Amino acid sequence: MNRRLFSKIGFLTPLLPFSLSKSSDTIDDNRMKNIFVHHVYFWLKNPESKDDFDQLVAGLETLSKVKSLKSFHLGIPASTNRDVIDGSYSLSWLTIFHSPKDEEKYQKDPIHLDFVKNCQHLWAKVVVYDSIDQ
């Protein structure tokens, strides 16, 4: 056997189990763990009003300053179309917290309370989905 080829194969052999097991660990590597997810969907009273939409966006953006918030996403319905998709909402507000206690702090934070007070006249309906790790 060629000595160089053997030394290359011999060098890579310890890496083989790692590279094979890596693919099976990918799910866990990408999984968000130990978080609290708070997802809010808003239906505007006047969905055709750009001013109302902009006011709600501005109000939601103020919530990003709440200290207990880990990360957030502000979105509109995607253009996907399947029977299981509800794209009837105007805006979605997805927030991630380190713990349920952090989400509880968020609910009581003056910034959040001001948001509700100043923007609740804009929406006709709000639906909230909270989830934690199983």
Backbone as a chain_set.jsonl record, in Angstrom:
{"seq": "MNRRLFSKIGFLTPLLPFSLSKSSDTIDDNRMKNIFVHHVYFWLKNPESKDDFDQLVAGLETLSKVKSLKSFHLGIPASTNRDVIDGSYSLSWLTIFHSPKDEEKYQKDPIHLDFVKNCQHLWAKVVVYDSIDQ", "coords": {"N": [[0.849, -1.185, 0.0], [0.447, 2.243, -0.68], [2.455, 4.425, 1.069], [1.995, 7.182, 1.665], [-0.768, 7.465, 1.155], [-1.797, 5.714, 3.108], [-0.983, 7.093, 5.43], [-2.506, 9.408, 5.191], [-5.132, 8.4, 5.289], [-5.01, 7.203, 7.79], [-4.678, 9.469, 9.348], [-7.142, 10.724, 9.045], [-8.961, 8.931, 10.102], [-9.633, 9.145, 12.952], [-11.435, 11.269, 12.767], [-13.641, 10.325, 11.437], [-15.861, 9.071, 12.984], [-16.921, 11.401, 14.145], [-17.733, 12.951, 11.934], [-19.699, 11.304, 10.84], [-21.564, 11.135, 12.906], [-22.361, 13.73, 13.161], [-24.406, 14.474, 11.357], [-26.685, 13.312, 12.495], [-26.949, 14.771, 14.794], [-27.737, 17.256, 14.026], [-30.39, 18.198, 14.243], [-30.715, 18.69, 17.041], [-28.666, 20.555, 17.282], [-29.705, 22.779, 16.011], [-31.956, 23.376, 17.407], [-33.851, 25.564, 19.424], [-33.44, 26.023, 22.801], [-34.574, 25.995, 26.211], [-36.213, 28.316, 26.347], [-38.81, 30.824, 26.253], [-41.541, 31.283, 24.278], [-43.47, 33.807, 22.894], [-46.068, 34.555, 20.966], [-47.839, 36.84, 19.137], [-50.758, 37.717, 17.407], [-52.239, 40.186, 15.432], [-55.244, 41.69, 14.405], [-56.233, 44.324, 12.576], [-58.61, 46.97, 13.182], [-59.193, 48.609, 11.084], [-58.13, 47.411, 8.467], [-57.316, 48.326, 5.958], [-56.181, 50.767, 6.396], [-53.31, 52.575, 6.141], [-52.152, 54.334, 7.939], [-53.061, 53.379, 10.468], [-51.863, 50.855, 10.443], [-49.128, 51.615, 10.359], [-48.974, 52.975, 12.821], [-49.376, 50.859, 14.615], [-47.154, 49.244, 14.033], [-45.096, 51.022, 14.821], [-45.701, 51.199, 17.54], [-45.285, 48.511, 18.335], [-42.565, 48.319, 17.801], [-41.528, 49.88, 19.861], [-41.702, 48.119, 21.946], [-39.475, 46.555, 21.728], [-37.56, 47.581, 23.327], [-37.868, 46.652, 25.867], [-36.318, 45.294, 28.626], [-36.272, 42.561, 29.454], [-36.665, 41.09, 27.201], [-35.456, 38.77, 24.891], [-35.182, 38.336, 22.072], [-36.851, 39.335, 19.002], [-39.414, 39.313, 16.429], [-41.051, 41.014, 13.904], [-43.745, 40.753, 11.802], [-45.594, 40.293, 8.685], [-48.37, 38.64, 7.053], [-47.204, 35.9, 5.145], [-46.928, 35.11, 1.627], [-47.816, 32.546, 1.284], [-49.991, 29.772, 0.568], [-52.0, 27.525, 1.739], [-54.305, 25.026, 2.922], [-54.059, 24.878, 5.727], [-53.068, 27.277, 6.597], [-53.5, 30.376, 8.153], [-53.813, 33.409, 7.058], [-55.049, 35.752, 7.695], [-54.554, 37.743, 9.509], [-53.19, 40.998, 10.445], [-50.685, 41.851, 11.459], [-47.866, 40.197, 12.951], [-46.282, 39.504, 16.028], [-43.559, 38.21, 17.286], [-41.938, 37.044, 20.085], [-39.08, 36.22, 22.026], [-38.054, 34.85, 25.056], [-35.859, 34.308, 27.869], [-36.997, 32.887, 29.912], [-40.111, 31.892, 31.559], [-40.491, 33.694, 33.645], [-39.177, 35.982, 32.742], [-40.855, 36.664, 30.631], [-43.112, 37.286, 32.065], [-42.206, 39.557, 33.42], [-42.006, 41.241, 31.225], [-44.728, 41.526, 30.544], [-45.572, 43.15, 32.628], [-44.022, 45.365, 32.395], [-43.575, 48.9, 32.139], [-43.291, 49.92, 29.523], [-44.582, 48.005, 27.938], [-47.161, 48.148, 29.046], [-47.816, 50.799, 28.377], [-47.807, 50.54, 25.592], [-50.088, 48.872, 25.175], [-52.097, 50.539, 26.207], [-51.882, 52.764, 24.464], [-52.23, 51.716, 21.911], [-54.331, 49.886, 21.716], [-56.753, 50.673, 20.637], [-56.456, 50.316, 17.955], [-56.683, 47.664, 17.122], [-58.918, 44.971, 16.22], [-58.971, 42.411, 17.0], [-56.986, 40.159, 18.911], [-54.752, 37.476, 19.124], [-53.0, 35.207, 21.087], [-50.232, 33.039, 21.32], [-48.478, 31.129, 23.483], [-45.512, 29.355, 24.231], [-43.411, 26.765, 25.611], [-40.39, 24.821, 26.15], [-40.679, 21.265, 25.75]], "CA": [[0.0, 0.0, 0.0], [1.185, 3.494, -0.753], [2.694, 4.918, 2.42], [1.335, 8.486, 1.83], [-2.195, 7.23, 1.234], [-2.048, 5.142, 4.424], [-0.849, 8.117, 6.465], [-3.66, 10.314, 5.074], [-6.297, 7.676, 5.816], [-4.776, 7.066, 9.229], [-4.884, 10.784, 9.958], [-8.568, 11.063, 9.008], [-9.765, 7.926, 10.79], [-10.27, 9.632, 14.187], [-12.501, 12.222, 12.458], [-14.745, 9.632, 10.821], [-17.057, 8.983, 13.833], [-17.481, 12.736, 14.334], [-18.43, 13.384, 10.724], [-20.895, 10.488, 10.668], [-22.556, 11.441, 13.929], [-22.76, 15.122, 13.027], [-25.69, 14.595, 10.674], [-27.775, 12.947, 13.394], [-27.042, 15.785, 15.841], [-28.118, 18.529, 13.44], [-31.663, 18.646, 14.796], [-30.455, 19.284, 18.343], [-27.81, 21.728, 17.123], [-30.508, 23.899, 15.545], [-33.116, 23.556, 18.275], [-33.773, 26.576, 20.471], [-33.745, 25.358, 24.052], [-34.675, 26.795, 27.426], [-36.757, 29.627, 26.015], [-40.254, 31.04, 26.322], [-41.964, 31.928, 23.035], [-44.724, 34.557, 23.014], [-46.388, 34.966, 19.596], [-49.08, 37.607, 19.158], [-51.306, 38.051, 16.093], [-53.129, 41.341, 15.5], [-56.151, 42.02, 13.306], [-56.572, 45.74, 12.679], [-60.004, 47.364, 12.973], [-59.233, 49.176, 9.734], [-56.966, 46.797, 7.818], [-56.889, 49.062, 4.773], [-55.588, 52.04, 6.81], [-51.853, 52.579, 6.261], [-51.832, 55.055, 9.181], [-53.255, 52.46, 11.595], [-50.807, 49.854, 10.331], [-47.869, 52.256, 10.756], [-49.032, 53.231, 14.265], [-49.181, 49.581, 15.327], [-45.741, 48.886, 13.848], [-44.302, 51.91, 15.687], [-45.943, 50.772, 18.917], [-44.596, 47.236, 18.561], [-41.121, 48.574, 17.822], [-41.149, 50.38, 21.188], [-41.59, 46.964, 22.844], [-38.135, 45.971, 21.602], [-36.713, 48.176, 24.361], [-38.106, 45.977, 27.152], [-35.045, 44.636, 28.998], [-36.37, 41.106, 29.624], [-36.838, 40.508, 25.873], [-34.221, 38.222, 24.316], [-35.211, 38.683, 20.649], [-38.206, 39.512, 18.498], [-39.639, 39.393, 14.986], [-42.284, 41.687, 13.529], [-44.002, 40.276, 10.455], [-46.894, 40.33, 8.032], [-48.622, 37.318, 6.469], [-46.445, 35.505, 3.956], [-47.808, 34.845, 0.483], [-48.076, 31.111, 1.192], [-51.421, 29.494, 0.463], [-52.381, 26.129, 1.949], [-55.507, 24.94, 3.754], [-53.76, 24.999, 7.153], [-52.488, 28.591, 6.877], [-54.399, 31.505, 8.394], [-53.116, 34.651, 6.744], [-56.037, 36.826, 7.811], [-54.101, 38.756, 10.469], [-52.501, 42.161, 9.878], [-49.292, 41.845, 11.925], [-47.508, 39.231, 13.985], [-45.217, 39.944, 16.921], [-42.969, 37.018, 17.894], [-40.905, 37.405, 21.055], [-38.376, 35.119, 22.681], [-37.566, 35.183, 26.397], [-35.05, 33.259, 28.494], [-37.783, 32.115, 30.877], [-41.456, 32.416, 31.81], [-40.396, 34.867, 34.532], [-38.835, 37.131, 31.907], [-42.064, 37.053, 29.896], [-43.977, 37.911, 33.065], [-41.672, 40.922, 33.599], [-42.389, 41.953, 30.003], [-46.151, 41.869, 30.639], [-45.748, 44.197, 33.645], [-43.121, 46.482, 32.093], [-44.291, 50.125, 31.746], [-43.278, 50.07, 28.064], [-45.654, 47.14, 27.438], [-48.435, 48.705, 29.494], [-48.06, 51.974, 27.536], [-48.165, 50.048, 24.256], [-51.486, 48.431, 25.188], [-52.93, 51.729, 26.408], [-51.809, 53.666, 23.316], [-52.497, 51.066, 20.614], [-55.444, 48.931, 21.71], [-57.847, 51.17, 19.802], [-56.153, 49.985, 16.568], [-56.982, 46.285, 16.749], [-60.235, 44.385, 16.421], [-58.779, 41.088, 17.592], [-55.612, 39.748, 19.221], [-54.626, 36.076, 19.537], [-51.662, 34.965, 21.629], [-49.79, 31.655, 21.518], [-47.262, 31.015, 24.295], [-45.011, 27.974, 24.3], [-42.15, 26.491, 26.294], [-39.818, 23.526, 25.776], [-41.386, 20.122, 26.337]], "C": [[0.885, 1.236, 0.0], [1.264, 4.102, 0.642], [1.989, 6.263, 2.655], [-0.174, 8.32, 1.973], [-2.565, 6.674, 2.609], [-1.966, 6.21, 5.504], [-1.991, 9.126, 6.385], [-4.904, 9.656, 5.644], [-6.177, 7.533, 7.327], [-5.023, 8.372, 9.961], [-6.373, 11.122, 10.055], [-9.442, 10.108, 9.808], [-10.371, 8.437, 12.096], [-11.418, 10.604, 13.921], [-13.748, 11.546, 11.913], [-15.975, 9.518, 11.73], [-17.713, 10.337, 14.045], [-18.29, 13.156, 13.111], [-19.694, 12.572, 10.485], [-21.964, 10.846, 11.687], [-23.065, 12.866, 13.811], [-24.131, 15.255, 12.391], [-26.859, 14.242, 11.594], [-27.953, 13.96, 14.522], [-27.574, 17.119, 15.314], [-29.423, 19.058, 14.019], [-31.437, 19.315, 16.139], [-29.584, 20.527, 18.243], [-28.608, 22.964, 16.737], [-31.68, 24.236, 16.461], [-32.86, 24.674, 19.291], [-34.235, 25.911, 21.758], [-33.823, 26.372, 25.186], [-35.126, 28.218, 27.119], [-38.264, 29.629, 26.241], [-40.625, 31.819, 25.073], [-43.352, 32.54, 23.252], [-45.021, 35.115, 21.626], [-47.782, 35.584, 19.582], [-49.483, 37.949, 17.725], [-52.339, 39.162, 16.275], [-53.966, 41.45, 14.224], [-56.557, 43.476, 13.51], [-58.073, 45.969, 12.492], [-60.19, 47.877, 11.549], [-58.04, 48.645, 8.948], [-56.473, 47.521, 6.572], [-56.217, 50.393, 5.117], [-54.073, 51.902, 7.002], [-51.427, 53.276, 7.553], [-51.974, 54.145, 10.404], [-52.173, 51.39, 11.613], [-49.476, 50.427, 10.833], [-47.823, 52.565, 12.255], [-48.785, 51.955, 15.06], [-47.734, 49.121, 15.202], [-44.87, 49.723, 14.78], [-44.47, 51.512, 17.158], [-45.217, 49.481, 19.25], [-43.084, 47.432, 18.619], [-40.664, 49.142, 19.158], [-40.96, 49.227, 22.169], [-40.205, 46.32, 22.792], [-37.176, 46.511, 22.655], [-36.901, 47.538, 25.739], [-36.899, 45.094, 27.455], [-35.138, 43.114, 29.068], [-36.526, 40.363, 28.295], [-35.496, 40.037, 25.324], [-34.111, 38.58, 22.839], [-36.662, 38.772, 20.193], [-38.216, 39.486, 16.971], [-40.999, 40.039, 14.777], [-42.563, 41.31, 12.078], [-45.417, 40.491, 9.979], [-47.131, 38.947, 7.425], [-47.773, 37.079, 5.217], [-47.425, 35.187, 2.835], [-48.052, 33.35, 0.266], [-49.576, 30.862, 1.205], [-51.65, 27.985, 0.534], [-53.567, 26.12, 2.904], [-55.241, 25.204, 5.234], [-53.238, 26.39, 7.55], [-53.584, 29.634, 7.042], [-53.595, 32.781, 8.164], [-54.034, 35.855, 6.86], [-55.612, 37.944, 8.761], [-53.357, 39.888, 9.748], [-51.015, 42.161, 10.202], [-49.077, 40.724, 12.921], [-46.292, 39.758, 14.734], [-44.731, 38.704, 17.67], [-41.858, 37.47, 18.832], [-40.346, 36.15, 21.708], [-37.831, 35.639, 24.004], [-36.734, 34.019, 26.922], [-35.885, 32.364, 29.407], [-39.207, 32.664, 30.973], [-41.438, 33.649, 32.721], [-40.041, 36.12, 33.744], [-40.045, 37.607, 31.102], [-43.045, 37.737, 30.836], [-43.518, 39.348, 33.341], [-42.074, 41.803, 32.417], [-43.837, 42.416, 30.086], [-46.399, 43.041, 31.584], [-44.89, 45.438, 33.383], [-43.934, 47.706, 31.649], [-44.32, 50.352, 30.227], [-44.402, 49.237, 27.439], [-47.021, 47.698, 27.821], [-48.804, 49.946, 28.688], [-48.463, 51.574, 26.125], [-49.637, 49.659, 24.204], [-52.416, 49.639, 25.295], [-53.01, 52.585, 25.139], [-52.236, 53.037, 21.99], [-53.728, 50.182, 20.574], [-56.628, 49.39, 20.863], [-57.669, 50.773, 18.327], [-56.611, 48.589, 16.165], [-58.405, 45.862, 17.076], [-60.123, 43.063, 17.172], [-57.285, 40.858, 17.825], [-55.668, 38.281, 19.651], [-53.184, 35.86, 19.945], [-51.422, 33.467, 21.754], [-48.489, 31.71, 22.293], [-46.813, 29.559, 24.285], [-43.665, 27.93, 25.014], [-41.63, 25.148, 25.803], [-40.63, 22.406, 26.426], [-40.501, 19.383, 27.289]], "O": [[1.95, 1.251, 0.618], [0.245, 4.27, 1.312], [1.436, 6.475, 3.734], [-0.792, 8.966, 2.819], [-3.543, 7.118, 3.211], [-2.801, 6.23, 6.409], [-2.409, 9.653, 7.416], [-5.649, 10.281, 6.399], [-7.154, 7.725, 8.052], [-5.528, 8.369, 11.083], [-6.813, 11.732, 11.03], [-10.569, 10.459, 10.157], [-11.551, 8.18, 12.337], [-12.297, 10.751, 14.771], [-14.821, 12.149, 11.927], [-17.07, 9.849, 11.274], [-18.939, 10.421, 14.118], [-19.405, 13.66, 13.243], [-20.674, 13.11, 9.971], [-23.151, 10.859, 11.359], [-24.137, 13.168, 14.336], [-24.941, 16.068, 12.837], [-27.93, 14.835, 11.468], [-29.014, 13.998, 15.145], [-27.833, 18.025, 16.105], [-29.543, 20.259, 14.262], [-31.931, 20.421, 16.355], [-29.743, 21.457, 19.033], [-28.231, 24.08, 17.094], [-32.321, 25.274, 16.297], [-31.808, 24.728, 19.928], [-35.305, 25.303, 21.797], [-33.227, 27.448, 25.131], [-34.515, 29.191, 27.561], [-38.896, 28.584, 26.396], [-40.084, 32.898, 24.83], [-44.275, 31.878, 23.727], [-44.337, 36.022, 21.153], [-48.768, 34.95, 19.959], [-48.664, 38.41, 16.931], [-53.199, 39.092, 17.154], [-53.453, 41.317, 13.113], [-57.167, 43.811, 14.525], [-58.727, 45.25, 11.736], [-61.203, 47.615, 10.901], [-57.046, 49.351, 8.78], [-55.322, 47.344, 6.172], [-55.732, 51.081, 4.22], [-53.613, 51.205, 7.906], [-50.458, 52.866, 8.191], [-51.107, 54.14, 11.277], [-51.632, 51.058, 12.667], [-48.786, 49.798, 11.635], [-46.775, 52.437, 12.888], [-48.068, 51.969, 16.061], [-47.151, 48.653, 16.18], [-43.996, 49.183, 15.459], [-43.504, 51.493, 17.921], [-44.605, 49.361, 20.311], [-42.403, 46.776, 19.407], [-39.523, 48.912, 19.558], [-40.167, 49.324, 23.106], [-39.814, 45.614, 23.722], [-36.095, 45.956, 22.852], [-36.165, 47.856, 26.673], [-36.511, 44.254, 26.643], [-34.157, 42.436, 28.764], [-36.519, 39.133, 28.273], [-34.525, 40.793, 25.291], [-33.073, 39.07, 22.395], [-37.578, 38.347, 20.896], [-37.181, 39.616, 16.318], [-41.983, 39.649, 15.405], [-41.714, 41.52, 11.212], [-46.315, 40.824, 10.752], [-46.191, 38.164, 7.295], [-47.648, 37.948, 4.354], [-48.619, 35.016, 3.078], [-48.452, 32.939, -0.823], [-50.339, 31.638, 1.779], [-51.516, 27.269, -0.458], [-53.805, 27.098, 3.613], [-56.122, 25.709, 5.93], [-52.994, 26.639, 8.73], [-54.474, 29.766, 6.202], [-52.786, 33.172, 9.006], [-53.819, 36.869, 6.195], [-56.258, 38.991, 8.805], [-52.952, 39.746, 8.594], [-50.182, 42.435, 9.337], [-49.994, 40.344, 13.649], [-45.397, 40.372, 14.152], [-45.405, 38.21, 18.573], [-40.946, 38.19, 18.425], [-41.05, 35.161, 21.911], [-37.232, 36.712, 24.072], [-36.887, 32.883, 26.473], [-35.523, 31.212, 29.648], [-39.476, 33.776, 30.518], [-42.274, 34.542, 32.579], [-40.546, 37.203, 34.04], [-40.238, 38.808, 30.914], [-43.736, 38.674, 30.435], [-44.345, 40.249, 33.479], [-42.438, 42.965, 32.592], [-44.149, 43.556, 29.743], [-47.32, 43.83, 31.375], [-45.025, 46.445, 34.077], [-44.876, 47.569, 30.869], [-45.281, 50.92, 29.709], [-45.09, 49.697, 26.527], [-47.938, 47.713, 26.999], [-49.971, 50.136, 28.347], [-49.348, 52.186, 25.528], [-50.355, 50.07, 23.293], [-53.4, 49.744, 24.562], [-54.082, 53.074, 24.784], [-52.568, 53.753, 21.046], [-54.138, 49.76, 19.492], [-57.424, 48.563, 20.419], [-58.609, 50.877, 17.539], [-56.899, 48.349, 14.992], [-59.01, 46.314, 18.049], [-61.042, 42.65, 17.88], [-56.441, 41.301, 17.046], [-56.526, 37.892, 20.444], [-52.258, 36.272, 19.246], [-52.281, 32.722, 22.226], [-47.503, 32.274, 21.818], [-47.636, 28.645, 24.327], [-42.901, 28.895, 25.025], [-42.345, 24.417, 25.117], [-41.193, 22.576, 27.508], [-40.923, 18.389, 27.88]]}, "num_chains": 1, "name": "protein.A"}
